[in-house]
Amino acid sequence: MITDTESKHCVLMEDYIFDPDLTEDEKFQTIKYIIDDHHLLLANFWKEINLICKNKSFAFVPISLFHPDSPTSYIGSNAAFDPALDEVVIAYHTPLKFVNIFTVSKSIKDLMGRIYPRRKINYQHQSSALINGVIAMNGHMGRDMVIYLDRFGMHIILAQDKQLLYYNQYQIKKFEDYLKYVKMVAAELHISLETEKISLYGYLGKNTPHFQALKKSIPGISLGNRPQLMNFSYVFDELLDHQYFDLFSIETSN
């Protein structure tokens, strides 16, 4: 995605779907090929470069309990971490009073450094982008529950009064898993699936059988609106508002 930092307009967006059976090296080679063959990505005039990492190797830690001298200890307790292949990145969510510690592939980081040698690259985790979008939309009264359906996964976020109450992601193997995890979280956090507003984002259409099945079991669910963190011209009208919520919620320095 390319945006104009002055007007906050989205200029270009492209979506690539990777075969889930690709090895890490095959994914890297595919990414390298996409960049090498692209008519814009090799340019070196970008004001800001943001890269979202989408993996399960991350951990949230309250700022008051975070020890910056040993970030790998948090990752190791939550997911497999290989220091020979991955590098730890620390992202502070100061207003929300927590730190997101996650890993970035060293191969990807080295590649970005070679392509953009004189540019600062901001690394963010997908979970941070989702939370950023939910908090930006959350009002100062009431609470918002957001479900983001990813490819082969689901994220659930709950915010109230501009504060994060809950975040977790779940691996989905069959449709019944969606309802199982949503009902589990709702019971734990005392959320009424019948009366409370629940916004759904991601790869699911309004007229699909899966959405209709979710609507039947979760009466309060509806497709979410596009976050207002950037502007879009008419050429993006064909994109459904509830898609690409993570991408459109990237936190920039401008």
ZIRA-V174720 format. One record per residue. N is the residue number from 1. BURIAL is + if it has 24 or more other C-alpha atoms within 12 Angstrom, else -. Layout:
n:N burial:BURIAL
n:N burial:BURIAL
//
This chain:
n:1 burial:+
n:2 burial:+
n:3 burial:+
n:4 burial:-
n:5 burial:-
n:6 burial:-
n:7 burial:-
n:8 burial:-
n:9 burial:-
n:10 burial:+
n:11 burial:-
n:12 burial:-
n:13 burial:-
n:14 burial:-
n:15 burial:-
n:16 burial:-
n:17 burial:-
n:18 burial:-
n:19 burial:-
n:20 burial:-
n:21 burial:-
n:22 burial:-
n:23 burial:-
n:24 burial:-
n:25 burial:-
n:26 burial:-
n:27 burial:-
n:28 burial:-
n:29 burial:-
n:30 burial:-
n:31 burial:-
n:32 burial:-
n:33 burial:-
n:34 burial:-
n:35 burial:-
n:36 burial:-
n:37 burial:-
n:38 burial:-
n:39 burial:-
n:40 burial:-
n:41 burial:+
n:42 burial:-
n:43 burial:-
n:44 burial:-
n:45 burial:-
n:46 burial:-
n:47 burial:-
n:48 burial:+
n:49 burial:+
n:50 burial:+
n:51 burial:+
n:52 burial:+
n:53 burial:+
n:54 burial:+
n:55 burial:+
n:56 burial:+
n:57 burial:+
n:58 burial:+
n:59 burial:+
n:60 burial:+
n:61 burial:+
n:62 burial:-
n:63 burial:-
n:64 burial:-
n:65 burial:-
n:66 burial:-
n:67 burial:-
n:68 burial:-
n:69 burial:-
n:70 burial:-
n:71 burial:+
n:72 burial:+
n:73 burial:-
n:74 burial:+
n:75 burial:+
n:76 burial:-
n:77 burial:-
n:78 burial:-
n:79 burial:-
n:80 burial:-
n:81 burial:+
n:82 burial:-
n:83 burial:-
n:84 burial:-
n:85 burial:-
n:86 burial:+
n:87 burial:+
n:88 burial:+
n:89 burial:+
n:90 burial:+
n:91 burial:+
n:92 burial:+
n:93 burial:+
n:94 burial:-
n:95 burial:-
n:96 burial:+
n:97 burial:-
n:98 burial:+
n:99 burial:+
n:100 burial:+
n:101 burial:+
n:102 burial:+
n:103 burial:+
n:104 burial:+
n:105 burial:+
n:106 burial:-
n:107 burial:-
n:108 burial:+
n:109 burial:+
n:110 burial:-
n:111 burial:-
n:112 burial:+
n:113 burial:-
n:114 burial:-
n:115 burial:+
n:116 burial:+
n:117 burial:-
n:118 burial:-
n:119 burial:-
n:120 burial:-
n:121 burial:+
n:122 burial:+
n:123 burial:+
n:124 burial:+
n:125 burial:+
n:126 burial:+
n:127 burial:+
n:128 burial:+
n:129 burial:+
n:130 burial:+
n:131 burial:+
n:132 burial:+
n:133 burial:+
n:134 burial:+
n:135 burial:+
n:136 burial:+
n:137 burial:+
n:138 burial:+
n:139 burial:-
n:140 burial:-
n:141 burial:-
n:142 burial:-
n:143 burial:+
n:144 burial:+
n:145 burial:+
n:146 burial:+
n:147 burial:+
n:148 burial:+
n:149 burial:+
n:150 burial:+
n:151 burial:-
n:152 burial:-
n:153 burial:+
n:154 burial:+
n:155 burial:+
n:156 burial:+
n:157 burial:+
n:158 burial:+
n:159 burial:+
n:160 burial:+
n:161 burial:-
n:162 burial:+
n:163 burial:+
n:164 burial:+
n:165 burial:+
n:166 burial:+
n:167 burial:+
n:168 burial:+
n:169 burial:+
n:170 burial:+
n:171 burial:-
n:172 burial:-
n:173 burial:-
n:174 burial:-
n:175 burial:-
n:176 burial:-
n:177 burial:-
n:178 burial:+
n:179 burial:+
n:180 burial:-
n:181 burial:+
n:182 burial:+
n:183 burial:-
n:184 burial:-
n:185 burial:+
n:186 burial:+
n:187 burial:-
n:188 burial:-
n:189 burial:-
n:190 burial:-
n:191 burial:-
n:192 burial:+
n:193 burial:+
n:194 burial:-
n:195 burial:-
n:196 burial:-
n:197 burial:+
n:198 burial:+
n:199 burial:+
n:200 burial:+
n:201 burial:+
n:202 burial:+
n:203 burial:+
n:204 burial:+
n:205 burial:+
n:206 burial:-
n:207 burial:-
n:208 burial:-
n:209 burial:-
n:210 burial:-
n:211 burial:+
n:212 burial:-
n:213 burial:-
n:214 burial:+
n:215 burial:+
n:216 burial:-
n:217 burial:-
n:218 burial:+
n:219 burial:-
n:220 burial:+
n:221 burial:+
n:222 burial:+
n:223 burial:+
n:224 burial:+
n:225 burial:+
n:226 burial:+
n:227 burial:+
n:228 burial:-
n:229 burial:+
n:230 burial:+
n:231 burial:+
n:232 burial:+
n:233 burial:-
n:234 burial:-
n:235 burial:-
n:236 burial:-
n:237 burial:-
n:238 burial:-
n:239 burial:-
n:240 burial:-
n:241 burial:+
n:242 burial:+
n:243 burial:+
n:244 burial:+
n:245 burial:+
n:246 burial:+
n:247 burial:+
n:248 burial:+
n:249 burial:+
n:250 burial:+
n:251 burial:+
n:252 burial:+
n:253 burial:-
n:254 burial:-
//
